[in-house]
C-alpha cells in the first residue's frame, strides 16, 4: 500500500471516529436534558401506561422522548398546527415500543406528518383480471420506508383515550418502522434475543390461524386486518400485546412470549398497578 493511500485511509478512519464520538456524546447530552413538568402532565393524560411505569422505565422513556423530539421533524397537514401535546403524545407511544432496546431511536425515521383526521390517498391497484385501477383509500396512518410516518391526530387521540381495545394507530405504524429496520417490511424485524426459527414458526402459525378465523367469520382477539399479510400481522400483534396483554398471554401464549422477548417489556405489569 503506497503512502498516499495509507494517509487517505487514516484520514477516513479519523473522520469516522470523530463522527461516532460526536454522535455518542450528542445523544448522551440530549438524553440528559431536563424533562419539563408540562410534558409529564401530557403523558399523564395521553399515555395510559405512563403512571404505572417503574421509576427506571419512566426515566428511560423521558430520555428516549428527548432524543426522538430532537431527531424527528413534525409537520402539520391540512391546516393542523403542531403543539407540544401532539408531539409528546405521539413520541410517548412510539418510544414505549423501544423501552429497554438500547441503541438509536427509529434511525431511519425523519418526519412525522400529522393530519387533523383520517386522510385520503389514491393508489393504483392490480385487479384480478390483470388491469390497473385507481382506488380512493381512507387511511388513519401510514408508515413509509423513506423515513416518514403519517398519522391522523383524531385517531391518535382515540387510541390514547382507550388503551385496552387493541387499536392504536401510533403503535401500529411505528411497529412497521421497527419491522422495516431489517430492510424489508415483512413481519420479521431484526431480532436480538429471539430465535429466528421460533419466531418464524410462531408467527406463521398464528398468522394462518387468524386468516382462517377471519375467512370463517369466527371470533378473534386480534383485529382481522392482521390477516392481510405478515407485516400487518406483526403490527396488529404489537397493538394487541401492549393493549390486551392478559388476553394475548392466555389465548396465544407462544405469540405473547415471542413479543415479550422482542420488546423486552411485560405490559401486564402496567395493567395490574
N, C-alpha and C positions, 0 to 999 in steps of 0.2 A: 504494500500500500504506500503510495507516494505521500510526500509531506503535505501537499495541498489538500488531498483527500482526508488525511488524518486531522488536520486543523479544522476542516469543514465539519467533520463528524463530531469533533469535540465541541465546536460552537453549537451545533444542533442539540447535543446532549445537555449542554449547559442551559440552553434556552428552554428545553423541555423540563429540566429540573427546576428552573426558576418558575415556570408556569405552574407546575404541580405544587411547589412550595407556596406560591402566592394564592393559589386556589384553595389550598388546605387552610391557610390562616384566614383568608377572606371568609370562607364558610364557617370557620370556628367563631370568628368575631360576630357574624350575622346571627348565628345560633344563640349567642350570649346576650343579644340585645334585650333590653327590658321589654316585658310584655304588658302593655297598658291595661289598667283595670277595666276600661271601657271595652276592650277586646274580650276580656274574660266574661264580662256581662253578656256579650253577644253569643259566646259559646255556651254559656249557661242557658240562654233562651233557645238557641237554634241547633245545638248538638246534644241530643238527649243523653248519650253515654258520658258526657263530659264530667258531670258531677259524681259519677261512680268510678272514675279512673283513680288509680293509686296516685300518690304524690309524685312518684317517679314517672309514671305514664303521662301525667298531666304536664310535668316539666319537659319531658321529651316532646310531647305534642306542641308545646309552645315553641320549642326550638325548630321543629320541622315547619311549622307555620311561618315563622320568621324567614326561614330560607325559601319557602315556597313563594311568599309575597315579594321577596327581593328578586327572585329569578323569573317570575312569570308576569306577563302583562295582561291586564283585564281590559276588555273593550265592551262598552255598552252598545247594543244594536237596537234599531227601530225606536230610537229616542230614549232608551233606558240610560239613566245616569248611574254610574258605578259608585257605590257607597262602601263604607267600611263593613256594614252589615252583609252586603253581598260578598265582598272579598273574604271576610272571616268565615262566613257560613260555608262557602264552597271550599276554601282552604282547609277548614276544620274537618269536613267529611273526607276530603281527598287524603289528608295526612293521617287520618285514622287507619287507612289501609297500609301505611308504611311504618307504623309503630314497630319498634324492635327489629327493623330491617337493616339499619345501618346504611352507610354509603350516601349517594346523592338522592335527591327528591325529584322523581319523574324527569330524568335528564334530557329526554327527547322533547319534552313539552315546553313550548314558548308562550303560547297565547290561549286565553280563555275568552271566548265570545259569549256574551250573555244577552238573550232576548227577554223581553218582558213576559211573553207567553210562548206557547208552542209555535214553531215556525214551519214554513212550507218550503220544500225543495222539489225541483223537477229532476227526475232521473230517467235515463234510458234503460229499459229492462228487456231482456230477451224473452219472448213469449214461447209457448210450447211448439208453435208452428215454425219457429226459427226467425221470425221477424222482430224488429226492434220497435218498441213503443215507448212514448214519453209518458211517465206516470207522475202524478202530483202526490207527494207524501207529506203527511203532517207528523213532525218529529218533536220529541221532548228533549232530545240531546243527541249528540254525535261525537265520536272520537275519531280523529284523523291521524294518519301515520306521518303527516308532515308537520307535526308539532302543534296541533290545535285541538281544543275541546270546545264544543258548542253546547250551551245549556239554556233551558227555559227557566227563568227565575221563578215563575209561578209554580213550576213543578219541583224546583229545588225546595221551595218553601213547603210544599205539600209533603215531600219526603222528610223534611226536618220536623214537621209537626206530628208525624206518626212514625216512630222508629221501631214498629213491631209488625208492619203489614207486609214486609218483604219487598217493598217497592221504593227504590231510592235512586234517582237518576244520576246523582253525583257518584255514588258507589259504583253504579253500573258503568258509566263512561270512563271512570278512572281505573276500573278493573281492566278495561280494554287497553288503556295506556300501559299497564303493567304487562299484560299479555303481549303487547307489541314490542317489548324490550328484547324479545327473542329474535326479532327481525321479521316475524310474521304473526299476524293476529289470528291464531288458530286454536285457542283454548289451552295452549301449553306454554305458559310463561317460563322464563329461566328459573330453574329450581336450584336451591342451595342445599337443603337438608332432605327434601323428599326424594324418593326413588322414582326415576322416570318410568320404570316398568310398572310400579304400583300405581303411579298417577295415571298412566295411560289406561290401565285395566279398570280402575275405579271410575274414572270419568267416562270412559266409553260405556261401561255397563249402565251407569246412571243416566247418561245421555240417551241411550237406546230405550231405557225404561220410560223416561219422560216422553220420548217420541211416541212410544206405543200407547201410553196412557192418554196422551193428547189426541191421537187419532181415534181412540175408542171412546173419548169423552169421559174418561174416568177422573176422579178427584185427584188433584196433585198438590203437594206442598209448595213446589216451586212454580213460578209463572210459566205457562206453556210457551211463552216467547223463547224460553231457553231451548226449546226443541228445534229452533230454526237452524242452528249449526253449532259446532263445538265452541266457537268464540262466544256466541251469545249464551251458551250454556254456562261457560265459566263466569261471565258477567252476572247472570241471574243467580248462579250458585253463590257468588260473593254477596249479593244483596241478601239472600236467604241466610247465609252464615252469620252476617253481622246483625241482622234484624230479627231473625227467628231461630237462634242457635239451639235452644232447648228442643224444639221440634225436629230440627235437622239432625241433631245428635241421636234422637230417639228413633226417627224413621229412616235415616240414611247415615248410620254411624261411620262407615268407612269414608264416605264423602266428607263428613264433618272432620274426621281425623286428618285427612289429606289437607283440607283447608286450614285447620288449626296449625298443622306443621308448617304450611307455606306462609301464612300470615303471622305466625308466632304470637298469637293472642288467643284468649278464650272469652268471647263476648258473653258467655253465660254469666260470668262473674259480674259484669256490668248490670245485668238484669236482676241479680239477686240482692243488690245493695239498695 
